[in-house]
Amino acid sequence: MEPFIHQVLAGLATGGIYASVALALVMIYQATHLVNFAQGELAMFSTYIAWSLINAGMPYWGAFFLTVGLSFVLGVVIERVVIRPVENSPVLAVVVVFIALLVILNSVTGWIYTFTIKTFPSPFPGQPLFGNKYMSSHEIGAIGVTLVVLLLLYVFFRFTPLGLAMRAAAQNPESSRLVGIRVGWMLALGWGLAAAIGSVAGMMVAPIVFLDPNMMGGVLLYAFAAALVGGIDNPAGAVFGGFLVGVLENVLGAFVIGNELKLAVALVLIIGVLTVRPSGLFGKVHVTRV
Amino acid sequence: MSRRSLAGFAILLLLACALPFMVSEYRSFQFTLVLVYAIALLGLNILTGYNGQISLGHGAFYAIGAYCAAILMDKYGVPYWATIPVAGAVCLAAGFLFGLPALRLEGLYLALATFALGVSLPQLLKYHHLEEWTGGVQGITIQKPDAPAFFAEFGLALDQDQWLYLFTLAVAVVMFVLGWNLLRGRIGRAMVAIRDNHVAAEAMGVNNALIKSLAFGVSAMYTGIAGALGAIAVQFVAPDSFNFFLSITLLVGIVIGGLASIPGALYGALFIQFVPNIADEISKAAPWAIFGLFLIGFVYLMPAGVAGAVRMAVARLGRKRQNT
């Protein structure tokens, strides 16, 4: 029983990180109905910014919040400069631009920081909290941070005028424009938020997987699976999906299929959900009139 | 086809045959890879360019083809030329099967599913229960084939690279002629009809499900054959040479070369083979930065790719000649 509990708890910890990235994906999907393939690399790039700041002598939390702010700006700039021109193009053009962003971020990071693996500090104490023997403090901390992000987002979208405007812009752009919402900027804000959430995820995952330009490849795949399982238009569903995928991945990896096939779990989940129940567990079922 | 363009193709083919005798061994090897990529790109173009189904995981079919060839040659002693049709058949089946669930996916979601396939494939190849065949992380090393003896009897001593180039050229010509025939016929038109408006296509009596999964299968077959040829040329297969970036390379190739264009496959292949070599001299990371910039630049400025630009230039020249 003990190893099982251990795997479930470890799964929850990694699941928290998948949940954050999934949340970022949902953010962009809700705003633009696009799936951002560059989300992982964006988070990776943000984490490198944090690494530079910390190495320059900044205290951890100072660097943390500055990175979140910088990532927000980066997200907005990318939307305005790169995504805006292809907004109404065919899907293929959009996917190609996302992939281009992915490789550019990846190679530019490799260019600046080299491809050698770096360690990244954790803000949480080294010894386990409350003397428990199952989870490190970093894992508990990462889950806590994910939940705080989710809560903040909920409050933002539910109780602020800006959040309401963003939801309106996503749901019905034409009518929103008529009541005076600047829809274009709402989309850019959505990108900024997604980049900021992604940067949090990156900084939480980096102490576990170490910092290198390819660190988010697997994470992004699990995050896709998480977002799809939870329903790609439902933020809370995406977080639930993240935890679920994290636990599934760890438990199946440890007891059933072995660590070598962990990514196949994500592949099977993605294809399975897309073909059997494309709206996920909690997503809205969309019906289109032909 | 007009007599003029037929003569043009004949001259081009002669030049292509003469190429390995004019350049160094290493260059012949590089041009072999260009032909390999061209076949793979034609495959991806059939699916993405002509049929409108986005695939970000075609590296997976390339890998399956490559492993087919390597396993057959290494474990079962099958001659290299016989592995090509087997690799094609296996990939045809694999592509057709993957195309069945893909029928329910459109645009972005298909991109997502194939993305997952491309990312997770290297791990599947390392799976230890398959190690007996795949050689695990180590991969498989294979022998480069010698030129058949009868060439030497005719006084034409070919070295291995020259022979492999000519062999690949022959396969490529066959595949391109087949592809050209497929795409201009009934099935090709059905594919394009589905891409442009699948509801209208269905109403015209096109069997969407069949044509779409067939397109997936044929596309995978082309890419698999390219994979087998590539494995023989490189003499080595290993899981990490078929990572996600291979799939992206193929995507770069069709976007730069030109979507829904047969010559575009060749332009794209030249691009993905030679541009990284040039860019490598700047920095190890530079090729991908350049690929990325080219991708964005082409989507914005030249959505029809190099093939589109060539078409436009030819049309303009033709008009000028008529005017004078």
Interface residues (C-beta under 8 A of the other chain):
Chain A: L34 V35 F37 V82 P85 V86 S89 V91 L92 A93 V94 V95 V96 V97 I99 A100 L101 L102 V103 I104 N106 S107 V108 G110 W111 F115 G217 G218 L220 L221 F224 A225 L228 G258 E260 L261 K262 L263 A264 A266 L267 I270 I271 L274 T275 P278 V290
Chain B: T48 G52 I54 L56 P101 R104 L105 G107 L108 Y109 A111 L112 A113 F115 A116 L117 V119 S120 Q123 L124 K126 Y127 H128 V199 F244 F245 I248 L251 V255 L259 S283 K284 A285 A286 P287 W288 A289 F291 G292 L293 L295 I296 V299 Y300 P303
